[in-house]
Amino acid sequence: MPVKQLTVFLENKAGRLAEVAKILKDKNINLQGFSTTEARDYGILRLVVSDTELARQSLKEAGFTTHIADAICVKVEDKPGELFKVLDVLAKEGINIDYIYVIAGTRLVLSVQDIQKAEEILKKNNVLLC
């Protein structure tokens, strides 16, 4: 089952990331994991949170541009070769990964074009999904 990922587009200036964190805190939304990327004038914040819809609504009300997308969450062990195992299984089946990041230590979030196919391949190869 895919996880819901919330993407927030931020101006690249001091305090904007803290503003997002405060909104989540004030709404009692748990931040389970996140990733940031940046360009010169803006940043992209990807979040996995306890209440995606409430987070999106709260951030939109505060003037942030947001987007919700499905992603895959994979559980891996904390040992050498685990990332390779996941990536190799998908690569052998021709699944391209758009981006990947870690949440909560040993859980990976992957963005792929065909989530259902990728999940089936991972399950078939004994990769645990979150």
Secondary structure, DSSP 8 states (H G I E B T S, - for coil): --EEEEEEEEESSTTHHHHHHHHHHHTT--EEEEEEEE-SSEEEEEEEES-HHHHHHHHHHTT-EEEEEEEEEEE--SSTTHHHHHHHHHHHTT--EEEEEEETTTEEEEEES-HHHHHHHHHHTT-EE-
